[in-house]
C-alpha cells in the first residue's frame, strides 16, 4: 500500500528543509537502519533532518499525500526496535531539536526541544540546584523526546517515578501535519482527555514530539550508596521487599547477579568489589538531611542481617559513587557483547521478584539456554538477557520464541507485564496479546486510526497486524 521515495519526493523534501538536510547516501542510510535492539537492520530510503515543527508538518503532509511511511529517530538507543524503519520510507532525525528553551526556577519547570540529550538536560539543571530524576542507562546519548515517546524509567523510578510523572505539556505534530500543544503549565489539569499522557509512551506511533514542558525538583543535598554482596541470589532478591517494609525508600535499588558483574568487569577492565558473590544490590539513598540518611543506612544494615550478607560497602564521596554507577551502567552493553542475544524487559510487583527470577532460570534451564539477569529491583523491573552462545542456529531458532513466551506468561501470572520501560516496538509485538486483552488492543488500534488514518507514522510497531 505504501509508495517509494522517488526523485520527485526527494526534490520536494529538499524544498522543505534545504538540500543539505536530505540524505540518501549509503553510509547515512546504514547508520539509521539500526538502533541498540539485537541485530535488526532495516534501510530507510531517505533521512531528513528538519529544523522546526513547521518543517516536520510539511514533511508529514507530503508523506500522507503520497502514502509514504515515516519513522522518527532520536538518539538511536532504543531496545525494542521502536524507531526502526521496518517498511523503508522517510526517517526524520530529531538531532537539530537540541535546545533547552527555558529553565523556570520560580515554577520548577523546564521547556526543552525533543533532541536534547538527557544527561545534558540533567547537568544544566544541576547547575541551578535542580533535578530531573528520570535516569535511563543511555542518558549520555538518548534524546529526551525519545524518553517521552517510550516513557523511560531507569534506576530512580523506584522513588521518583517514570517520565510521565514529569511531563506537563507537549508540542507535537500529528501524522496529518497539524501542530498541537497539549497539556498546560499547571500542576492540576483535567480539561478534557489528557492527550499529553496519551502521547507519553505511545512509541512514536501517534505524533512526532517536538517540545516538552517538564516538572522538575530541587536537587537533593546528600547522597550515599550501599553495595551489598550476598552468598545467595534468593537471599539477595528476597531482601528487597524487606528493605521497603522497614520504611526506607531508596532513590535506586539495583539487582545484579554474578554473571552480569563478571561481564561488566570484562567490559571495563576493572574489578567490581566482591565480584565472586552470587548477587549484589546497589542502593542509592538521597535527601536533604544527612543524619536521616545515616539512619537509613543503619536501618538497611539491620534489616538485611537475617539474610547473612557477605559484605556491605558504603560510598559517600562523589568519585566513589560515580565509579559504582559506571559499573552498573556498563552491565547492559557488557552482557550483550557476549553473543547473539534476546533482551526482555519483564516487570512484576516488587514482592514477586523472587518467584519471577526463579521461574526464569527454570524456563531457560529447561531449554539449555543461559539467561543473565539484572535490573531495577526497587520497582520490580528485571532485565533478562538470553544468550545464544554456542547453541546452533537451528536449535536457537526452534526454541527461543517458546522460551520467551513462557517467560512472559509467567510474568503476567505473577501480576506483571511484558515491558517495564523498553516498549513493545517491533521486537515484542507478537507477544502483546499475552499481556493485554483483545478488547484493549482493539481500543488502542482505534486510537491509532483516529490519529493516523493512513497509518503512515511508524507503521509495523506495537501491533502484530
N, C-alpha and C positions, 0 to 999 in steps of 0.2 A: 504493500500500500504506500510505501514511502518513496520519495523521489531522490535522485542522486544530486550531489552538488556539482553542477557543471560550470562552464566558463562564465555563463551569464550570471549565475548566482555569486560566483567569486567577484565579478565586477561590481555587483550591487553591494556586496559586503564591504568592499574597499571604499565605495562611496559613503557608506555609513560611518566607518571607523578610521579611514585612512589606509593607504596601501600597506604601510609598514606594520599594521596591526592584524593583517590577514596572512596566515602562514599555512602553506601546504607542502613544505619540503619534507622529505622522508625522515630526517632527524627529529624534527618537531612532532610529526605525527606519531613516531615511535615513542617519544617521551610521554605523550599524552594518551598513549594506548593502555597504560597500566597504572596501578597505584600500589599499595602495600598488601593487596589481597592475593595471597598464594601466588600462582604463576599465570593468572589470567592476563590476556592481552587482546585488545580489540582496537584496530586502527580507525581513527576518525578520518573524515575526508578533508576537513579543514579545521584549523584552530584560529579563533578570533579573540582579540584582547581589547574589549571595549573600555572606554574611559569613564562612562557615566550611565545612569539609568536610562536616559533618553536613547542612547545608542543600543542598549540591550533591548529596549522596547521596539526599536526599528528592526533589529535582527529577528526578534520573535514574530513580529508581523510578517516579515519576509518568509520565515520558516513555515508559518501557518498557511500563508497563501500558496506555498509550493509543496506542502506536506513533507518537510524535511525534519528529521529528529534533531533535537538539541540537548546537549548534556552540559551541565555546569561543573566547572573544575575549580577546586580550592587549592589546598596545599599538596594534594596527592597522597595523603596519609591514611586514606580510608581502608578499612579491614573487612568490608563486605561487598566491595565492588560497586558501591552506590553511585560513583561518578563515571564508571567505565562506559565508553561509547559502544555498547554492545551491538547497535544497529548502524554504526558509522555516523554519517551526518556531521553536524557542527558541534565542536566543543567551544564553549565560552569560558575562557580563563578569567578569573576574577583578580589577577595579580596586580592590576592597576588601581584597584579599590583599596588603597593601603593607608588611608589617613585616619588618625584619631581626631575627630572633629571637635569634641568638647569634653572636658572633664569638669563637671559641675559639683564643686565641693559643698556648696550650700544644700543641695538636694540629694547628695550621694548618688549621682547618676553620671553615666558617660555615654557619649554617642560616637560610634565608630563605623567606618565602612567595613564591608564584609571580607576584604582581603587583608586585613591587619593580622599579623602573626600573633597568636595567643600570648606567647611569652613576652613579646614586645609590649602588648597591652598591659599585661600584669606588671612589668617593670616600670612602665611610665606611671601607673597608679601608685606603686610603692614609693616613688619619689615624692608623692604628695601625701604619704601616710595612709593610702587607701588600698583596698584589697578586693580582687576578683578571684574567688576561691576555686572555680572550676579548673581542673588541673590535669588534662589528658597527658598521657605519656609522650605524645608527639608535640607537646606545646611549643617546642623550639622551631617547628616548621609548619604546623597546621594553621589554617586560617580560621578566624573567629566565626565567619559566616558558615563554614563547614561544621563547626561545633554546634551552631544553632540548627542547621539542617539535620544533623544526626542526634541532637540533644545529648551532647557529650557529657560524660561523668568524670571519671578519674578517681584517684585515691581519696580526695577530700569530700566526695559525695556523702560519705558516712555521716559527717557532721553538718555539712553546708548545703547538701542537695546537688542537683544537676543543672544543666544550662537553663532549662525552662524556669527554674526558680529565680532567675535574674533578668529575664527578658521582659521589658516593659512595652516596647513598641518595635515595629519592623517596617521598613520600607522595602517593598518587593515589586517585581514585575510579573504580571500574570502571563500564562502561556500565550494569551492573545495580544499581549503588548501593553496592557493597561498598567500604569504606575500607581500603586496604592500604598498609603501609610496607614497601618493598622495598630491599634493599641493607643496608649496615651502615656504621658509622663507623670501620671498619678499612681500612687500605690494601690488605690482601690479603683476598680473599673468593671462594672457589669452592664455596660452599654451594648446590648446585642450579643451575638455569638463572639467568642474570643478567637478571631482569625489569627491573632498573634500566637496563641498556644497551639493552634492547628498547624501553622507553618513550622513551629519549633518541633523538630523530629520528623518532618514529612519527607526527609531524604531527597530533597531536590525535585520532587515529583509534582508539586503544586504551584511553585513560583520560584523566581530567582531573587534571592535576598541580596539587597544592595547596601542597606544601612540598618543598624540596630541601636536601640537605646537600652542600656543595661542599668540595673540596680547594682550598686556597689557598697562595700562595707568599709569600716575602719580596719586598718592593718593591726592585727594582734601584736602586742609589745614583746611577748615572750614565746619561745618555742623550746620544746625538748623532744628528743627521740629516744625511744627504747628499742633495742634489738634483742629479742628473746629467742634463745635456741632451745629446742625440745628434742628429747630422745625418741619421741613417738609422734607420727603425723596425726593420729587420732587425738592425742593429748593436746597438741598444738591447736588444731581446729576446734576442738571442744571447749577450749579455754576462752574462745572469743565471746560466746554468749555470756559466760560468767563475768567477764570484764564489764560488759554493758550492764549486767544485773547489779554490779557493785555501785553503780551510779556514775561511773566515769564515762565521758562522751568524747573519745579521741577525735582529733581532726582527721586522722587517717589511720587505718588499721589494715595492713597488707600481709597476705599469706604467701610464703614461698616454700615449696618443697625442695629437697636436696638437689635433685636433678636440675631444677631451674637455677639454683645458686651456682652449681658447677658450670652450667652453660655461661652464666654471667661472668664468672672468673676467667673462662677461656676468652670470651669476647673482649674483656677489658685488660687482660693480662695482669689482673690484680687478685689478691687473696681476700675473700669475703670472711669476716670473723665467724668462727665456729662452722665453717663450711661443711664439716663432716656430720653435723647434726641432721637428723631426719627431716626437720622442718623448722622454719623460723617465722616469727611475727615482727614486722616493723611497725611501730606505733608512734605516731606524732601527736603530741599534746600542744595546744596553744591557748593563749589567753592574756589577760592584762594584769593578772595577779600572780607573781612568781611563787609566792607561798602556797597558793592554791595548786599550782602545777606540781610543786614538790609533794604536796599531799596526795595528788592523783598518782604520781609515780609510786609512792609508798603503797597506795591502795591497790594498784595493779600488782605490785610485787607480792603483797599479802594474798590477793585473790588467786593468783596462779600457783601459789605454793603447793597446793594439793596435786598439781599436775607434774610436779618434780622437774622443773625446767633445768636444762643443762647449764645455762649461763644467761645472765642479764647484763647488757651493755647500755649505759646511759650516755648519750651525746648531748652536750649543751652548747658547745661553741659552733659557730656558723660553718666553719670549714669541715668539721667532722660530720655535721648534719647533711651538708651538701654531698659529701663523699658517699654517705649511706644512701641518699636518694639517687645518686648517679648509678650506684649498683642496682638499685631496684628498677630504675627506668630502663636499664640496659637489658633486662631479662627477656622482654618480648622479642626483640631483634636477635638476641643471642640464641634463644630456643629455635627460632625459625631458621637460623643458619645451619642447623644440624642436618636437615634433609628436607625433601618434599614433605609438606605438612597440610593439615586442615586445622584451622583455629576456630573453636566455638566459644561463645560468649554467654554461658549459662548464668542464670541468677535465680536464687531462691530466698525465702525468708531466712534471715541470718541463722536462726537456731537449727535450720535443716541442713546446713553446710556439711556436717559430718556424714550424714546419710548420702548426700549428693556425691561427695568425694569418694566414699567407699563404693558407691554404685558405679561410678565412672571407672574406677580401677577394675572392678569385676567385669564390666562390659568389655573394656579394651583388652583385659587379660584373656577373656574367652576367645577373642579373635587373634590373640598373639600379637597385639599392636601396643606399642608404648605410648602412653599419654603423660605429658608433663603439665602439671597444674600450678597455677599461681593466680593472684588477683586480689580483689578488694573485699577481704573477708568482713570488713566493717559493715558493708551493705549487701552481703550475700552474693557478690558477683565473682564467679570463678571462671577464669580463662583456661580453656582446655586445649592444649596443643597436641594433636595426634600426629605422630611421626611415621613416615613410611620406612625410613632407614633401609635395611637390606631386604625388605619384602619385595617379591616380584611384582611387576606392573599388573599382571593378571590377578594375583591374589588381592592386591591393594584395591583394584577397581571393582572386584567382586564383593568385597566386604566393607569398604569404608562407609558407604552410604547407609548400610544396615546398622553399623555400629553407631553412627551419628544419630540416626533415627531413634535408636534405643536410648541413647543418652538424653535426647530431647524429651522422649516420652517419660523417662524417669524424672527429669527436671520438672515437667508440668505436673506429674503425680505428686510432687512434693510442694505444690503450690507456687511454683516458679514459672519462668517463661524463657524463651529461647534466645533472647538478646537483651542484655542489660544496657549496652552503650554503643555497640558497633553497628547496629541497624540490621535490617533484613537485606536490603540492596539486591544484588544479583546472586550472591553465593548461597543465601539461605531461603530464597523464596519458595523452593519446593517443600520446605518444612513448615511453612506458615500455618497450615491447617492443623498442625499438631497443637499449636498454642492458642488459636482463636477459632471461634465458630464460623460456620458458613454465613450466618446472619451478619456477623461483624465484618467479614470480608466483603460481602455484598454492599454494605453501607460504605465501606472505605472505597470500593470501586466507584460507587455513585458520586462520592465526594470528588474523586479524581476526575470523573467525567464532567462534573459541574465546573471545575476549574479549567480543565483541559480537554474539551470535547473532541479534538482531533488527535489527542494522545501524541503530541509532538515533544513534550518535555520529559526527558529522562524515561523513555519507554523501555520496557523489559525489566523493570525493577519491582520489587516487593511482591507482586502477584505472579503466580505460576502461569496464568494465561489471561 
